[in-house]
């Protein structure tokens, strides 16, 4: 069964290891949360997406929004990725896939005719009450951070 979160749904709770210790949905009560899921640290699309969010982080903060990236990579991998690209927001580590499954982003993918399971690049904008206000699935990286920022400012 695939979970299909939509605007107006309560965001699934989470509490996971992160490069900064732990990160949980409850940490963001009263704040807008940009929760984005990406396939793998230090790959081209994921790096470009992370850098775009990092470059816009001051604008997100001015809009009252915080950014958290999530993948199944280890905390050690996240620390290397964060240091290499000077990322200024937490990266959650979900090696057992509980959070990615809870948000419905663990999906069957296909490359060169081969089917496999992986993370669907997705972003969830969650308001201060823990309600999903906007969902982006199958994200194309160019311009995505700016689009999410505009939506965060509109909240």
C-alpha positions, 0 to 999 in steps of 0.5 A: 500500500502506497501512502498518498499524502495530500495538502490538509493531511496531518504530517506523519510523526517522525524521530530519527538520527541526524547529523545534528543528533536527532530530528523529530516532527515535534521540534518544529511546532509553530514553525513551517517545515520544509521536509525534503526527501532525496535518493543519495548523498553526493550524487549530482541531482541530490547535491544540486538540490541540497546546495539550492536549499542551502543558498536560500536558507536565509530567505527560508528563515526570513519566511519562518521556515526551516529545512530538513533533508532526509535520505536512507544514507548513514549519519556518517555519510550525511556529515561528509556530504554536509561538510563537503558542500557547507550545508546549513540545515539538518540531514535526517538518516532513515536507514530502515526506511520507516520515515520514507515509507511513512511519507509514501516516497519509497517507490518502485523506480526503473532505469535502463529497463531494470526495476528497483526500489528507491526514494522518489525525490519529494518535498513536503511543506508542513505548517506549524500545526503539523499539517501538510500544506503542499506536496511536490513529487517527482521533483525536478531540481532546477527552480525547485527551492525557489518554488518551495520558498514562494509557497513557504512565504505564502503560508 
